[in-house]
Amino acid sequence: MVKNLKYLFKGSLALSAASLLFSCSTGYQLVKANRAEYNINKNLAVDSSIIKSYLPYKTQLDAEMNQILGYSEVEMVKSNDLPETVLGNFFSDAVLAEALKTDPTIDFSMPSTKGGIRVDVPKGAIKLSNIFELMPFENELIAFTLKGTDVQELINFIAATNGQPVAGIRLKIKNKKPVDVFIKGKPFDPQKTYRVLTSDYIAGGGDNALGFKNPIEKKVLGLKVRQAIINYVKANQAAGKTLNPKLDGRIVND
């Protein structure tokens, strides 16, 4: 009798579990849906509760972004048409100077393309917001050891695109090809290897950049492009210097 009750109890449990499983799996069905459109424009009434929610964060963000990092004696203007610009020189020199503190073996840099430099930098006070607008991306700096043939590919790209922001290298462009190339003051030698600084975006072929597919070695510096520029402006300010970048003929059309 006890044995029969035992089997009966197990059977009841199994039946209850099965019933619960099927009842849970039925779920709900959507029988009606309402849709409405809300136009967001100047006629939309102000929602004070939303403003109250975000205002403390906006106040803190504004205070941070309005910090003055340093000063510039000139306006730095963006241009995609010129082989060399004051803004491009500032950008590249700043990034290279800060990267050399981590890796002094770097020979030259192309930390961005002209398209990657987003806005002008004003004359006078340079705020943190100016640098975030100039470089809004989270790109990391990487130092590559490249064969001379790969460096040649990169130099060809620079010439074919009528110049890019560079530092530590000088060249002339003739019929969209590079001539008279000098790296750290010495003639470029395709038989040598070079240490080249760029961003992870450019290294991955961003903006169709060439030369970084088969590096001998690569080293992630743990420094973002934007942070390098911020550090550079702050360092000049701490040293009592104002920024005064100039055109120096590092890339010219022959």
C-alpha positions as CSV (number, residue, x, y, z in Angstrom):
1,M,0.0,0.0,0.0
2,V,2.8,2.4,1.0
3,K,4.6,1.5,-2.3
4,N,1.5,2.3,-4.3
5,L,1.0,5.6,-2.5
6,K,4.6,6.5,-3.3
7,Y,4.2,6.0,-7.0
8,L,0.8,7.9,-6.9
9,F,2.5,10.8,-5.2
10,K,5.3,10.9,-7.8
11,G,2.7,10.8,-10.6
12,S,0.8,13.7,-9.1
13,L,4.0,15.8,-8.8
14,A,4.8,15.1,-12.5
15,L,1.3,16.0,-13.6
16,S,1.4,19.2,-11.6
17,A,4.8,20.2,-13.0
18,A,3.6,19.6,-16.5
19,S,0.5,21.7,-16.0
20,L,2.5,24.5,-14.5
21,L,4.9,24.4,-17.5
22,F,2.2,24.6,-20.1
23,S,0.4,27.3,-18.2
24,C,3.6,29.4,-18.0
25,S,4.4,29.0,-21.7
26,T,1.1,30.3,-23.0
27,G,2.0,34.0,-22.3
28,Y,0.1,37.0,-23.5
29,Q,-1.0,38.2,-26.9
30,L,-1.0,41.9,-28.0
31,V,-4.6,42.8,-28.8
32,K,-4.2,46.6,-29.2
33,A,-1.5,49.2,-29.7
34,N,-1.7,53.0,-29.6
35,R,0.8,55.2,-31.4
36,A,1.2,58.9,-31.2
37,E,3.7,61.4,-32.6
38,Y,5.2,64.3,-30.6
39,N,6.9,67.0,-32.6
40,I,10.0,68.3,-30.9
41,N,10.4,72.0,-31.8
42,K,10.4,75.5,-30.3
43,N,6.6,75.3,-29.7
44,L,7.0,72.3,-27.3
45,A,6.3,73.3,-23.7
46,V,9.2,73.3,-21.3
47,D,9.1,70.3,-18.9
48,S,10.5,71.6,-15.7
49,S,10.9,68.2,-14.2
50,I,13.3,67.1,-17.0
51,I,15.3,70.3,-16.6
52,K,15.5,69.8,-12.9
53,S,16.9,66.2,-13.5
54,Y,19.7,67.1,-15.9
55,L,20.6,70.6,-14.7
56,P,23.1,69.5,-12.0
57,Y,25.0,67.3,-14.6
58,K,24.9,70.2,-17.2
59,T,26.3,72.6,-14.7
60,Q,29.2,70.3,-13.8
61,L,29.9,69.5,-17.5
62,D,29.9,73.2,-18.4
63,A,32.3,74.0,-15.6
64,E,34.7,71.2,-16.8
65,M,34.5,72.2,-20.5
66,N,35.0,75.9,-19.8
67,Q,38.4,75.2,-18.2
68,I,41.1,77.3,-20.0
69,L,44.0,75.1,-20.8
70,G,46.2,77.7,-22.5
71,Y,46.4,80.4,-25.1
72,S,47.1,80.7,-28.8
73,E,48.6,83.8,-30.5
74,V,46.9,82.7,-33.8
75,E,43.7,81.3,-35.1
76,M,44.2,77.8,-36.4
77,V,41.9,77.2,-39.4
78,K,40.9,73.8,-40.8
79,S,41.4,73.2,-44.5
80,N,41.2,70.0,-46.6
81,D,42.6,71.7,-49.7
82,L,46.0,72.8,-48.6
83,P,49.0,70.4,-48.3
84,E,50.1,72.1,-45.0
85,T,48.0,74.1,-42.5
86,V,48.8,75.8,-39.2
87,L,46.1,73.7,-37.5
88,G,47.5,70.4,-39.0
89,N,51.0,71.4,-37.8
90,F,49.8,72.2,-34.3
91,F,47.8,68.9,-34.1
92,S,50.7,66.7,-35.3
93,D,53.4,68.5,-33.3
94,A,51.4,68.3,-30.1
95,V,50.7,64.6,-30.5
96,L,54.3,63.7,-31.4
97,A,55.7,65.8,-28.6
98,E,53.6,64.0,-26.0
99,A,54.1,60.5,-27.5
100,L,57.9,61.0,-27.5
101,K,57.7,61.3,-23.7
102,T,56.5,57.6,-23.7
103,D,58.5,56.3,-26.7
104,P,61.5,58.5,-27.7
105,T,62.3,56.1,-30.6
106,I,59.5,57.5,-32.8
107,D,60.8,59.0,-36.0
108,F,57.7,60.8,-37.4
109,S,53.9,60.9,-37.0
110,M,50.7,61.1,-39.0
111,P,48.2,61.0,-36.1
112,S,45.2,61.9,-38.2
113,T,44.1,62.7,-41.7
114,K,42.8,66.2,-42.7
115,G,39.3,64.8,-42.5
116,G,39.8,63.7,-38.9
117,I,40.6,67.2,-37.7
118,R,37.1,68.5,-37.1
119,V,37.0,72.3,-36.3
120,D,39.1,75.4,-36.1
121,V,40.9,76.4,-32.9
122,P,40.4,80.0,-31.9
123,K,42.9,82.7,-31.2
124,G,43.2,83.5,-27.5
125,A,41.9,81.3,-24.7
126,I,41.8,77.6,-25.6
127,K,39.1,75.7,-23.5
128,L,38.8,72.0,-22.9
129,S,35.6,72.1,-25.1
130,N,37.7,73.4,-28.0
131,I,39.9,70.3,-27.9
132,F,36.9,67.9,-27.6
133,E,35.4,69.6,-30.6
134,L,38.7,69.4,-32.5
135,M,39.1,65.7,-31.7
136,P,35.8,64.2,-30.5
137,F,36.9,60.6,-31.1
138,E,38.4,58.1,-28.6
139,N,41.3,57.1,-30.9
140,E,44.4,55.5,-29.3
141,L,47.9,56.3,-30.3
142,I,50.1,53.4,-31.6
143,A,53.8,53.4,-32.5
144,F,54.6,51.1,-35.4
145,T,58.0,49.7,-36.6
146,L,57.6,49.6,-40.4
147,K,59.8,48.4,-43.2
148,G,60.9,51.1,-45.6
149,T,58.7,49.7,-48.3
150,D,55.6,50.2,-46.0
151,V,56.7,53.7,-45.1
152,Q,57.0,54.4,-48.8
153,E,53.3,53.3,-49.1
154,L,52.4,55.8,-46.4
155,I,54.4,58.6,-48.0
156,N,52.7,57.8,-51.4
157,F,49.3,58.1,-49.7
158,I,50.3,61.5,-48.2
159,A,51.4,62.8,-51.6
160,A,48.4,61.4,-53.5
161,T,46.0,63.1,-51.1
162,N,47.7,66.5,-51.4
163,G,49.3,66.3,-47.9
164,Q,48.2,65.2,-44.5
165,P,48.9,66.4,-40.9
166,V,52.5,65.2,-40.1
167,A,55.4,65.9,-37.9
168,G,59.0,64.8,-38.1
169,I,58.8,64.4,-41.9
170,R,59.2,66.8,-44.8
171,L,58.5,66.2,-48.5
172,K,57.5,67.8,-51.7
173,I,54.6,66.7,-53.9
174,K,55.2,66.6,-57.6
175,N,52.4,65.2,-59.8
176,K,50.8,63.7,-56.7
177,K,54.0,61.8,-56.0
178,P,56.5,62.4,-53.1
179,V,60.0,63.7,-53.8
180,D,62.8,65.0,-51.6
181,V,61.6,63.1,-48.6
182,F,63.4,63.8,-45.3
183,I,62.7,62.0,-41.9
184,K,64.2,63.6,-38.8
185,G,66.3,65.7,-41.1
186,K,67.8,62.8,-43.0
187,P,66.9,61.6,-46.5
188,F,64.4,58.8,-46.5
189,D,66.0,55.4,-47.1
190,P,63.5,52.6,-48.2
191,Q,66.1,50.0,-47.0
192,K,65.7,51.1,-43.4
193,T,63.0,50.6,-40.8
194,Y,61.2,53.5,-39.2
195,R,59.1,54.1,-36.1
196,V,55.9,55.7,-37.1
197,L,53.2,57.2,-34.8
198,T,49.5,57.1,-35.8
199,S,46.1,56.4,-34.3
200,D,44.3,53.0,-34.2
201,Y,41.8,54.4,-36.7
202,I,44.4,55.3,-39.3
203,A,46.3,52.1,-38.7
204,G,43.2,50.1,-39.5
205,G,42.9,51.7,-42.9
206,G,40.7,54.6,-41.9
207,D,40.3,57.3,-44.6
208,N,42.0,54.8,-46.9
209,A,45.4,55.3,-45.3
210,L,48.1,52.8,-46.4
211,G,51.3,51.3,-44.9
212,F,50.2,49.8,-41.6
213,K,49.0,46.3,-42.6
214,N,52.2,44.4,-42.1
215,P,54.2,46.0,-39.2
216,I,57.3,44.5,-37.8
217,E,56.1,45.6,-34.4
218,K,53.4,47.8,-32.9
219,K,53.1,49.4,-29.5
220,V,50.0,50.8,-28.0
221,L,51.0,53.8,-25.9
222,G,48.0,54.0,-23.6
223,L,47.4,57.6,-24.7
224,K,44.5,58.9,-26.6
225,V,45.0,61.4,-29.4
226,R,42.8,64.0,-27.7
227,Q,44.5,63.6,-24.3
228,A,47.9,64.1,-25.9
229,I,46.7,67.5,-27.3
230,I,45.3,68.4,-23.9
231,N,48.6,67.5,-22.2
232,Y,50.6,69.5,-24.8
233,V,48.5,72.7,-24.3
234,K,48.7,72.4,-20.5
235,A,52.4,71.8,-20.6
236,N,53.0,75.0,-22.6
237,Q,50.8,77.0,-20.3
238,A,52.6,75.6,-17.2
239,A,55.9,76.7,-18.9
240,G,54.5,80.2,-19.5
241,K,54.3,79.7,-23.2
242,T,51.5,80.7,-25.6
243,L,50.9,78.5,-28.7
244,N,52.2,80.0,-31.9
245,P,52.2,77.3,-34.6
246,K,53.4,78.3,-38.1
247,L,53.7,77.0,-41.6
248,D,57.3,75.7,-42.0
249,G,57.2,74.0,-45.4
250,R,57.0,70.4,-44.2
251,I,54.8,69.6,-47.1
252,V,54.8,71.7,-50.3
253,N,53.6,71.3,-53.8
254,D,56.6,71.4,-56.2
